[in-house]
Amino acid sequence: MSLDSQDSPSPSFNRDWFFPSPSFFHQSPPKPPKPHRRFSTASKHSPDSNLSNPPSFRSSSSFSPTTTSKYGRLRRRMEFPRAPDKYSRQHQNDFVLDRKLAVSNEKKQSTEKLSSGSLGHRVRVRWNLAITVAIVITALTSLVHKNFTLHNQVIVLQDQILKLNVRLRACNMLSNVDIFDSVTQEHDDIGYGSDNGLKNLALIVSLTLLSIPVLAFKYIDFVSKSRSSDSALEEVLLNKQLAYRVDVFLSVHPYAKPLALLVATLLVICLGGLALFGVTDDSLADCLWLSWTFVADSGNHANSEGIGPRLVSVSISFGGMLIFAMMLGLVSDAISEKFDSLRKGRSEVVEQNHTLILGWSDKLGSLLNQLAIANESLGGGIVVVMAERDKEEMEMDIAKMEFDFKGTSVICRSGSPLILADLKKVSVSKARAIVVLAEDGNADQSDARALRTVLSLTGVKEGLKGHIVVELSDLDNEVLVKLVGGDLVETVVAHDVIGRLMIQCARQPGLAQIWEDILGFENCEFYIKRWPQLHGMQFEDILISFPDAIPCGIKVASCSGKIILNPEDSYVLQEDDEILVIAEDDDSYAPAALPTVWRGSLPKDFIVRKSAERILFCGWRRDMEDMIMVLDAFLAPGSELWMFNDVPENEREKKLIDGGLDFSRLENIQLVNREGNAVIRRQLESLPLHSFDSILILADESVEDSAIQADSRSLATLLLIRDIQSKRLPMVNQVRRGSFSQGSWIGEMQQASDKSVIISEILDPRTKNLLCTSKISDYVLSNELVSMALAMVAEDQQINDVLEELFAEEGNELQIRQADLYLSEGEEMSFYEVLLRARQRREIVIGYRAANAERAVINPPAKTERRRWSLKDAFVVIAEKE
């Protein structure tokens, strides 16, 4: 095969393009030539000189006809009319003035049309420029693609030639070393020539692509400046529009920043590879790999040799450093954002069967403590708290609470219970119980927010697995919340519960401690469970069937699951009925064989008659009318209720009537009004404090929004009343309770506390320790008792019906009975025998308090063991209200 054809030069085309300069279009018109001037009939110049030296457009006196071999004939003579000779200077001046006036008019017209036509002109110019850039880029792209294709074809052909030469030498057994050398040399020469052109093209393309962004930014800046200089058009600058679009893109798309970084990295690698391919002898693949090494490690360019490779490698390394800095900032921002999201509680809670608490109040600490105790038998549970507070602040406040969570994990999240997205974030549909806490502050606003929260919960598309426990501040709003929530909602009206408990505890000292034991999970509480082995038994036998629990009610399946407290002894347990008991835990009791119990008979059959009482209210509550009506139902006829507060007497009646109190329905009590301040001693001294059977110190309505301020006021009133009582009562030789010495002020107040009962409404749990230490008040801790009730209802929805009956004016209630109603002095009996004797009075004994003990024992152990009882002992029973 002949290779001579490869040495033939390729045809080249030389095209000369003529681009007239801008000044060509703005030249002044040529002067009129002189008449009768002819062109010469012959030319001394050759055709080549004619082409290389074109006639000037500015000379009008030396035009000559030219004769060529192609155009041999004489050119046509051209004559120009000569300007008249008798032009005067005055005419010339007039012509100049007219010309200037016309130009000025044209300028004015163009200026008037500029504002209307500039926008369209700029749009056309911008489109033309964009089309031109697109054509250039398309042409460059196609040219590069074509060159790469031809280069690959040349390489393939050269490889085929080499393979054919090798085969020829193998077949002829000839030594074609010279031929092979010549072919290799020619191959190298051709490859070098083609590679050299390709490398130059690659270098030009890389430089062009690098200059495109610079030109684009310059163009944008130019257009923006031209727009800003035009005050007639109120448009947004192009650079601002571009910056806005980029900002929107980065904000809307979450992966915009990593994508931009990836595109920048690929551009640097590709442009750097093309530039290296243009200045080195390596292949394109090797140059791209080398470009990547320069980007990944800026120190790899130290081995580059030559000015061109070093400049390119330094540029690539500099771009790599910028990319690495951007990547480091992006990764750092992503990690910081993730940790910030975790810190602020924005992540989703992936839990099931957890307890969800919505809101934040002073009751949260006690509520968490009770839930932790309830979950202790299960090895701990999950409690999720979501409130409109910072997650770190909530965690710090919870960490300051001084109690052990006993394996329960508390997870805090920031969010609003009124937003469905935030509710889904805490897995509201999978929670087994949802507790909605009342906000501190105005009662109506708090209940309105609770109502909106219930609406949000009922609007969850996935539905709710558990029930909702809502804490309300006003009893009047209970009906509306239940109307919205239906059977899923259980309400606990904190203000009403505390008021009823205060009245019960004022009539029966020591009942506050019993309520704490029953409502809290630390001792014994209510449980409901079904026991198939007890079906067909009478309730009288069921009472003594549980050695570690005390049955006190039946959940009747035939009555739609209604719970009946203290049923008849003859009631027979049906198949689907459940038994309500008081036990230490839900897995700590089980029925056993019936023991042999001697019933006996009551020592005497008499009815405890009520006597008239005198009670004092210090302070004013929002639900004062409800407390008055409950107290009227409990007290004996002829009782007096004194109200001492700073509300004017003429306004009290109006407030009570507006609250729904009907004075004509009061049968047992008589209202006595006294106006004064409960923290001023001289005003308290005007009251007959020694004559009251019970004194209730209420959290005043004016300061109930602040727990500390309300408790400070209540504590000051308590100390003043006790001090006044101690001064008026005769001294005794011994102080019966406590370890304080005789004659001390606390000892005197303890002596005064034995003569009357003072119940203080306490909102802050920290005040409890002060009252426990001094033992000068049979206190009620409001927030703690309400938290206990909320926790109990959250654990079992059915318990709310039991609590409502025990707090109501009618039905059954907790009472403290003296031992002489059931036994004689020194009589030996077991607890089961006392229990059966109490059944003769239709009462259920759930515990007792010994004469020398400070606390009652609920659900005592060893119920079959006999012990000696004293008439000074007291029993805690569930009995019907008298």
Secondary structure, DSSP 8 states (H G I E B T S, - for coil): ---GGGGS-------------GGGGG--------TT----S---S-HHHHHHS---SS--S-------SSS-S-----------S---HHHHHHHHHHHHHHHHHHHHHHHHHHHHHHHHHHHHHHHHHHHHHHHHHHHHHHHHHHHHHHHHHHHHHHHHHHHHHHHHHHHHT---HHHHHHHHHHHHHHHHHHHHHHHHHHHHHHHHHHHHHHHHHHHHHHHHHHHHH-TT-----HHHHHHHHHHHHHHH-TTHHHHHHHHHHHHHHHHHHHHHHHHSSS-HHHHHHHHHHHHH-GGGGGG--SHHHHHHHHHHHHHHHHHHHHHHHHHHHHHHHHHHHHHTT-S----SS-EEEES--TTHHHHHHHHHHHTGGGT--EEEEEESS-HHHHHHHHHTS-S--TT-EEEEEE--TT-HHHHHHTTGGG-SEEEE---SS-HHHHHHHHHHHHHHHHT-TT--SSEEEEEES-GGGHHHHHHHHGGGEEEEEHHHHHHHHHHHHHHSTTHHHHHHHHHSSSS-EEEEE--GGGTT-BHHHHTTS-TTEEEEEEEEGGGTTEEEES--TT-B--TT-EEEEEESSTTS--------------S----------EEEEES--TTHHHHHHHHHHHS-TTEEEEEEESS-HHHHHHHHHHTT--GGG--SEEEEEEE--TT-HHHHTTS-GGG-SEEEE---TTTTT-HHHHHHHHHHHHHHHHHHHHHHS---S---SSS--TTSHHHHHHHHHTTSEEEEEE-STHHHHHHHHHT----EEHHHHHHHHHHHHHH-TTHHHHHHHHHSSSSEEEEEEEGGGT--TT-EEEHHHHHHHHGGGT-EEEEEE-TT-SS-EES-S-TTSEEE--TT-EEEEEEE--
